Amino acid sequence: MILIDCSHCRTPLQLPPGAGSVRCAICRAVTVVADPRGFPPPPPQQSYFPGHHHQPSYFPGHHYPSPAPPINPAGGVRSPKRAVICGISYKNSPHKLEGCINDAKCMKYLLVNRFNFPDSSILMLTDEETDVYRRPTKHNIRMAMHWLVQGVQAGDSLVFHFSGHGLQQRNYTGDEIDGYDETLCPLDYETAGTIIDDEINATIVRPLPYGAKLHAIIDSCHSGTMLDLPFLCRMNKSGSYKWEDHRPPSGVYKGTNGGEVISFSGCDDDQTAADTQAMSKVTTTGAMTFSFIKAIESGQASTYGNMLNSMRSTIRNTDLNSGGDIVTTLISMLLSGASFSGRFRQEPQLTAHSTFNVYSKPFSL
């Protein structure tokens, strides 16, 4: 594949061999190439080791040009707060999930109404979308991740939320302590394949510059180290914790370009995540997304440690059987004190680019 910049928003695009044009999944502009055969091959993949200060490539094995300032999905002025939200139900497949689109709607509601993210700076990808460029296919999710970090600078706050299936696959490069890579499943993963944690790390973690921050909320199975971050906060039921070193045995650098990345995930790498009927007997959400939002709305998210404790407590004791509409009454339902009866075998995890005191660092998006 040849890589070119979109003529409008400068997002890197994959140009199939011999093609004369390509449409951008972000801004929908068509970029025309006079003679694609004249493009030189990409340079060798750069290595990532602590102490090396260079412009990293965003994608393993490929070099991307320096990104231009991004545009918003709906147009308008660039915002320092941007988010990509993916909710995939895999409708009409044997692997259908019930709560993922609701998770996406709830997360957008939270970001807009609680953390002042502009609606126009949130890119939503769900499989209820009729717009082919807003459906969570592998290509569209890849392009959305590139859009999220494009032109990122000090002072920016980015969010990546994914609710859907997650899998594991055998790792043969020595990058994983447990021998397995974690992967996200796009809508078309059965034909296009999954998105591996190495690619997620290279795309949205490594380019992040000093002064910028990224929060990832991953509600899927096998999601503990989905961003391949170097450190995992291992917390027990009493709230005591220690940081586990998950830097790859191979020595490959998995940190940032000076920025801050923290990820909340639905479960450990060897666990599965559950849907739960959070709002009514007919409306389902992901247990992890519900517990994340509940911690914030109930005032239990003053620090990252308090946040993680609250999420785990909610999931351990959960029966979410109260009524209400998933979006318009989300906040009031969370604060009304739902009763919890079902129990799930999953423990939300926190990973980060570096270690810190989880009970003194304030949580913020």
Sequence and secondary structure as in RCSB ss.txt:
>XXXX:A:sequence
MILIDCSHCRTPLQLPPGAGSVRCAICRAVTVVADPRGFPPPPPQQSYFPGHHHQPSYFPGHHYPSPAPPINPAG
GVRSPKRAVICGISYKNSPHKLEGCINDAKCMKYLLVNRFNFPDSSILMLTDEETDVYRRPTKHNIRMAMHWLVQ
GVQAGDSLVFHFSGHGLQQRNYTGDEIDGYDETLCPLDYETAGTIIDDEINATIVRPLPYGAKLHAIIDSCHSGT
MLDLPFLCRMNKSGSYKWEDHRPPSGVYKGTNGGEVISFSGCDDDQTAADTQAMSKVTTTGAMTFSFIKAIESGQ
ASTYGNMLNSMRSTIRNTDLNSGGDIVTTLISMLLSGASFSGRFRQEPQLTAHSTFNVYSKPFSL
>XXXX:A:secstr
 EEEE TTT  EEEE TT SEEE TTT  EEE S GGGS          TT  S   SBTTB          TT 
SS  SEEEEEEE   TTSTT  SSHHHHHHHHHHHHHHHS   GGGEEEEETT  SGGGS  HHHHHHHHHHHHT
T  TT EEEEEEES EEEEE  SS  TTSEEEEE  TTHHHH  EEHHHHIIIIITT BTT EEEEEEESTT TT
TT  SEEEEE TTS EEEEE   TT    S BB EEEEEESS TT    EE  SSSS  EEHHHHHHHHHHHTT 
 SBHHHHHHHHHHHHHT        TTTTHHHHHHT        S   EEEESS   TTTSB   
